[in-house]
Amino acid sequence: MDRAEHAGKLFIISGPSGAGKGTICKRLVEETKVEISVSMTTRNPRPGEIDGVSYYFTSKEEFCREIEADGFLEHAEVYGNYYGTPKAKVIEKLSQGIDVVLEIDIQGALHVKTAYPDGIFIFILPPSMAELRKRITGRGSETEEAINLRLSQTLKEVSYIDKYDYCVVNGELEEAVARVKAIVVAEHSRVSQNIYKLIEQYKEEV
């Protein structure tokens, strides 16, 4: 059957800083037909960023109009700039049969769950707090105080794991990527209205 005949699925991937969710999302997009969701922001473009690819860049006035029109799956203000996931852009891709992945923090994911409950929510976990500390420390950009704060925040974030459909422990990257790819395949095998249509087709053929 043609892929375009079926709605795509929205995969929401969250996890604590250092768990590796960004790397997993990048691999998912590179190795499958899943496309990344492009966020909208009011901040100025940085060198090398492309409108419509890196972000949809817009004014605060236009962003606020989108908020009033319920145009976002989720949105937030960070350091004076607004960021959000444009609902229409995501729905358009899904209606074309394209799977979309959204890498987002836990609070944003909870908003998406309300706006689009049919999403598939995946939580990425580190294999241990010791490994998480090692990964964050390896970046060389965090003070000891900041690292301890991040680890404390991680314990708060994992308390929301029951809001998710799947959890993947990212101990070995290749295995974690394979598990997330398997989730994508499995979700397309769920019993759905499309399956009932196929069964009706069987009856007509008989």
Residue pairs with C-beta under 8 A, 6 or more apart in sequence:
1 198
2 97
3 33
3 97
4 96
4 97
5 97
5 194
6 97
6 194
7 94
7 95
7 97
8 93
8 94
8 95
8 96
8 97
8 98
8 99
8 100
9 94
9 99
9 100
9 118
9 119
9 120
9 184
9 187
9 188
10 90
10 94
10 99
10 100
10 101
10 102
10 112
10 116
10 118
10 119
10 120
11 28
11 34
11 99
11 100
11 101
11 102
11 119
11 120
11 122
11 183
11 184
11 187
12 101
12 102
12 104
12 109
12 112
12 113
12 119
12 120
12 121
12 122
13 21
13 24
13 25
13 101
13 102
13 103
13 104
13 122
13 124
13 180
14 21
14 103
14 104
14 105
14 106
14 108
14 109
14 121
14 122
14 123
14 124
14 157
14 164
15 21
15 123
15 124
15 125
15 157
15 170
16 125
16 126
16 132
16 150
16 153
16 154
16 157
16 158
17 136
17 150
17 153
17 154
18 126
18 132
18 135
18 136
18 150
19 124
19 125
19 126
19 132
19 170
20 124
20 126
20 135
20 170
20 173
20 176
21 103
21 124
21 170
22 103
23 173
24 124
24 168
24 170
24 173
24 176
24 177
24 180
25 36
25 101
25 103
27 173
27 177
28 34
28 101
28 177
28 180
28 181
28 184
29 35
29 36
29 101
31 177
31 181
32 99
32 181
32 184
33 98
33 99
34 99
34 100
34 101
34 184
35 93
35 98
35 99
35 100
35 101
36 100
36 101
36 102
36 103
37 85
37 89
37 90
37 100
37 101
37 102
37 103
38 52
38 53
38 54
38 55
38 56
38 86
38 89
39 55
39 56
39 83
39 84
39 85
39 86
40 55
40 56
40 57
40 58
40 63
40 66
40 72
40 82
40 83
40 84
40 85
40 86
41 55
41 56
41 57
41 58
41 81
41 82
41 83
41 84
42 57
42 58
42 59
42 60
42 63
42 81
42 82
43 57
43 81
44 57
45 51
45 54
45 55
45 57
48 54
49 55
49 57
51 57
56 86
56 89
58 66
60 82
63 75
63 82
63 84
64 82
65 71
66 72
66 84
66 86
67 75
67 84
70 87
71 84
71 86
71 87
71 88
72 84
72 85
72 86
72 87
72 115
73 84
73 85
73 86
73 87
73 90
73 102
73 111
73 112
73 115
73 116
74 84
74 85
74 104
74 108
74 109
74 111
74 112
74 115
75 82
75 83
75 84
75 85
75 111
76 82
76 83
76 84
76 107
76 108
77 83
85 102
85 104
85 108
85 112
87 115
87 116
90 100
90 102
90 116
93 100
94 100
99 184
102 112
102 119
104 112
106 157
106 160
109 121
109 163
109 164
110 160
110 163
112 119
113 119
113 121
113 163
120 165
120 166
120 183
120 187
121 163
121 164
121 165
121 166
122 164
122 165
122 166
122 167
122 168
122 180
122 183
123 158
123 160
123 161
123 164
123 166
123 167
123 168
124 167
124 168
124 170
124 176
125 158
125 161
125 167
125 168
125 169
125 170
126 132
126 135
126 154
126 169
126 170
126 171
127 169
127 170
127 171
129 151
129 154
131 171
132 151
132 154
133 147
133 151
136 142
136 147
136 150
136 151
137 147
142 150
161 167
166 183
168 176
168 179
168 180
168 183
169 176
170 176
